[in-house]
Amino acid sequence: MSGSLLHAGTVIGCPHGGRATPATTPSGGARVDGVAVATAAHTYVVTGCPHTVDGVPSPCVSVRWTATTSGVTADGAPVLLDTCAAECFSAALVPQGPPLVQAAQRKVTVR
């Protein structure tokens, strides 16, 4: 399994143009270029999603990541890679599509 390691500065968006950010800034000891590594323990929120269904606003409000079982952890939680499965959800927990990772750093390969 391989992919780019996500961190607190990675630009992530919902499929409709909203911005996903960690609900709390990752602050663990594992860092990439001085920025905390993102793990499955972090919750992501979405702001600015303009999505509507039949004219009714139905914005993405959260992202749920499914971290791989690669064995790579940071601060005891699986790290997030841009290849990890994820889904954006509305406030009613309706799946709205996968998030878009616009920038990630550092290639990680797990064997």
N, C-alpha and C positions, 0 to 999 in steps of 0.2 A: 504494500500500500504506500502511496506517496501523495504528496500535496504540499501546498504552501501553508505554513503555520500562521494562524490568525493571532492578532494581538490587539491591545486596546486602541491602537491607531488605525486598524484596518477599516477601509471604507466599505460599508455593507449597505445595500439598499433593498427595498421590497420590489416586487416585479412591476409596481405601478409608479415608482419614482420617489417613495418615501425613504427616509434614512433610518437605518437600524443602528443603535448604539447600546453598549452595555448599560443596564439599569443602575449598576454600581460599577465604578471603575475598578477593573482588575488590579489588585495591589500586591499580589503574591511575590515571592522571591524569584520566580523564574521570569527572565526578561530577555527581550530581543532588541538590540540597539537601545537599551535603557527603557523600553516600554514593556509593560506586563503582558505575559502570554495569556491568551483567552483559553478557558477550559469549559468543560460541560457544567461546571458549577456556576457559571455566570448566566444571568438572565438578560436577554436583549429586548428592548422596546423599540417600536417604530413610531416615528413622528412624520407628519407631512404627507401621508399617503392620501391621494385624491380619489381612490377607487370608489365607484358607485355601482349598484346593481339596480337596474330599472329606475334610475334617477334617485335612488335612496343611497345616502352615504354608507359605505361599508369598508372603512379604511382598515388596513393592516395595523395592528397595535403591538404584536409581539412576534418573536421568532423562537422556535424550538429547534434545538440542534440535537442530533443523534450522534454522539461521539463514537468513533470506532473502538473496537477492542484491540487496538494495536499494541497495547502495553505501554505506550508512551504517556506519561503523566507529568503534571506540574502541580506542585503543592497537593498531591494526593488525588487529583481529578484528571480524567482523560483530557488531553489537549484537543483543541479544535483545529481542523485543517479545512482548507477550502473545498476539499473533496468529501467532507462529512455530509451526511444527509441532513437537510433542514427544511423547515416549512414555516411560512408566514401565516398568522392567524388573525381573524377579526376579533372584536370584543366578544362576539357570540361563539368564539372558538371554531369558526368556519375556516377550513384550509383555503388559502388564497394563492398559493404558489411558492416556489422556492426563492430564497433571497439571492441577490446578485452580489458576489464579492468582486469589487472593482479594483482593489489593490491589496496584495498580500506580499509579505516578505519571507525570505528564507525557505528554501526547499528542504523538506524532511522526507527521508525514505526509510520505511520500516520493513524489515524482512521477517 
